[in-house]
Amino acid sequence: MQNILDAILSGNAETGDYANLDLPEHFRAVTVHKDEVEMFEGVPSKDKDPRKSLHVEDVALPELGPGEAFVAVMASAINYNTVWTSIFEPVSTFGFLERYGRLSPLTKRHDLPYHIVGSDLSGVVVATGPGVTKWKPGDRVVAHCLSVELEASDGHDDTMMDPEQRIWGFETNFGGLAEIAMVKANQLMPKPEHLTWEEAASPGLVNCTAYRQLVSKNGGNMKQGDNVLIWGASGGLGGFATQYALNGGATPICVVSNEEKANICRSMGAELIINRAEEDWKFWDESGTKQNPKEWQRLGKKIRELTGGEDIDIVFEHPGRETFGASVYVTRKGGTITTCASTTGFMHEYDNRYLWMNLKRIVSSHFANYRESWEANRLVAKAKIHPTLSRTYGLEDVGQAALDVHHNAHQGKVGVLALAPEEGLGVLDHDLRDQHLDAINRFRGV
């Protein structure tokens, strides 16, 4: 790997130089093991420790197929899907790899006794497979995590509808928490050059997800003037949703859990803040089996106090079970609840009278198609939307990084250095960076 890293750090290696590099037979990667899927049997979810299940080890370089690329990974990041993979919830990801492996001899490469995880990266293309024309060795890139086959007609209007749509590094192998990642060439996008490697890697999954869920016609189709309720408004997803609301002329109503997070939202330009710690809502009884509509009403009253009597046009929903009943209730007549993720539980409950009789819509949203991802990355590259990176770990400490996210002991995104020897490298556009340095560093140290 050293010859690859030397070429990247030199700053003057060209396409031919990268094309002539010898690729290693093995590389370091973060994995979970198939023979350990029962290791947390009987352990409560919150007590399952990713440090025990995530391994940093040498793995064999796979064969590169048509339409694919190898990327030397300078940095990656932690998402909830890596946490779910590491604790084998809600299911083991090896079932995904087995099913993918049955499609063809090419996809069989993914069905291994180990799973290389990670759905974000920034780095440099070091090899391309047959048929790749847009990208070449030496290109500095980030990757979105949508993997599609597009052999069926379903995905040719919206690639997220492809029957073989998967999330790279979660439902496929050879993910971004590694020194080398294997991606489809249509996952690649230009690296925002005013950002460091770790900053550029961090928006990825959550930025594209937030764009589709809130902005795209496939999600909330947000317009100027909309009141947008954003749960976890300073978090990984919510931090981008807040920026998109402000950037698009909407009014975010930011729900956070403490004053420090409220100040992050204010620093982005949000003015309407609800601190959950102060409100102490009890949407569910102590047994967690029955909801309290009076608490929904109390939330609605608080929102109208902030908005001057207006209700919510769009709810940016991702906590799931804990908040979903309240989200449906507080949305205005004809409004929209956009939902993904469900980090507090997948089994949602709500009173359908408030949905059906008031003509509200629930819109499901899952990641983003290539065009939506490209637009989201373009806004980052233009410094219209900024990273939410708060802390960066080395690859050897990825278990602790995942534990931070698992226990919500983090803010924004947690980055992971792969080949990059230290933070702060990779910036080419220093003038643009200097103009937006405070916004780029907004989440740092929080």
Secondary structure, 3 states (H helix, E strand, C coil): CHHHHHHHHHCCCCHHHHHCCCCCCEEEEEEEEHHHCCCCCCCCHHHCCHHHHCEEEEEECCCCCCCEEEEEEEEEEECHHHHHHHHCCCCCCHHHHHHHHCCCCCHHHHCCCEEECCCCCEEEEEEECCCCCCCCCCCEEEECCEECCCCCHHHHCCHHHCCCCEECCCCCCCCCCECEEEEEHHHEEECCCCCCHHHHHCCHHHHHHHHHHHHCCCCCCCCCCCEEEEECCCCCCHHHHHHHHHHCCCEEEEEECCHHHHHHHHHHCCCEEEEHHHHCCCCECCCCCCECHHHHHHHHHHHHHHHCCCCEEEEEECCCCCCHHHHHHHEEEEEEEEECCCCCCCCCCCCHHHHHCCCCEEEECCCCCHHHHHHHHHHHHCCCCCCCEEEEEEHHHHHHHHHHHHCCCCCCEEEEECCCCCCCCCCCCHHHHHHCHHHHCCCCCC
